[in-house]
């Protein structure tokens, strides 16, 4: 050949042009392949950056949520501490009301008196104070029964040799409140840790 290539149309193309055209096609194909590779790499980087951003945002959101939960817990503790006495008084009033409403004349007084008498086992001259309405039901117990109109139905006071078992609702509720406050104080000292609550 004389340095020319015949095109499909029958025209002759100089070989330098033909080679340049082939080289241009190779360069174009290589450039397109490189563009595809770069685009895929860029898309992967964008996806990785998006994922990293989402993880960071998620972690930041979790941290903010945890901080908000802690703030809420502290606020709750502050509010509860501020109205603790009122809550105890309310619970006590509710318990007293329920006790007075649910007491069964005779039965509850006898059951409570039996417990009181068992606590004074071995002592002599046991005196059992009950309401006049509970006196008949309590008369079978091993104690001298004294009707006491100052007591509410279901309440009893057992006494023997200077020892007293107070089964009045007020006394029982006072004991419950005292135990709650002792438990609360103990838990408060335990939560403060060594040396903090002292």
Rosetta blueprint (number, residue, H / E / L):
1 X L
2 X L
3 X L
4 X E
5 X E
6 X E
7 X L
8 X L
9 X L
10 X L
11 X L
12 X E
13 X E
14 X E
15 X H
16 X H
17 X H
18 X H
19 X H
20 X H
21 X H
22 X H
23 X H
24 X H
25 X H
26 X H
27 X H
28 X H
29 X H
30 X H
31 X H
32 X H
33 X H
34 X H
35 X H
36 X H
37 X H
38 X H
39 X H
40 X H
41 X H
42 X H
43 X H
44 X H
45 X H
46 X H
47 X H
48 X H
49 X H
50 X H
51 X H
52 X H
53 X H
54 X H
55 X H
56 X H
57 X H
58 X H
59 X H
60 X H
61 X H
62 X H
63 X H
64 X H
65 X H
66 X H
67 X H
68 X H
69 X H
70 X H
71 X H
72 X H
73 X H
74 X H
75 X H
76 X H
77 X H
78 X H
79 X H
80 X H
81 X H
82 X H
83 X L
84 X H
85 X H
86 X H
87 X H
88 X H
89 X H
90 X H
91 X H
92 X H
93 X H
94 X H
95 X H
96 X H
97 X H
98 X H
99 X H
100 X H
101 X H
102 X H
103 X L
104 X L
105 X L
106 X L
107 X H
108 X H
109 X H
110 X H
111 X H
112 X H
113 X H
114 X H
115 X H
116 X H
117 X H
118 X H
119 X H
120 X L
121 X L
122 X L
123 X L
124 X L
125 X L
126 X L
127 X E
128 X E
129 X E
130 X E
131 X L
132 X H
133 X H
134 X H
135 X H
136 X H
137 X H
138 X H
139 X L
140 X L
141 X L
142 X L
143 X L
144 X E
145 X E
146 X E
147 X E
148 X L
149 X L
150 X L
151 X L
152 X L
153 X L
154 X L
155 X L
156 X E
157 X E
158 X E
159 X E
160 X E
161 X L
162 X L
163 X E
164 X E
165 X E
166 X E
167 X L
168 X L
169 X H
170 X H
171 X H
172 X H
173 X H
174 X H
175 X H
176 X H
177 X H
178 X H
179 X H
180 X H
181 X H
182 X H
183 X H
184 X H
185 X H
186 X H
187 X H
188 X H
189 X H
190 X H
191 X H
192 X H
193 X L
194 X L
195 X L
196 X L
197 X L
198 X L
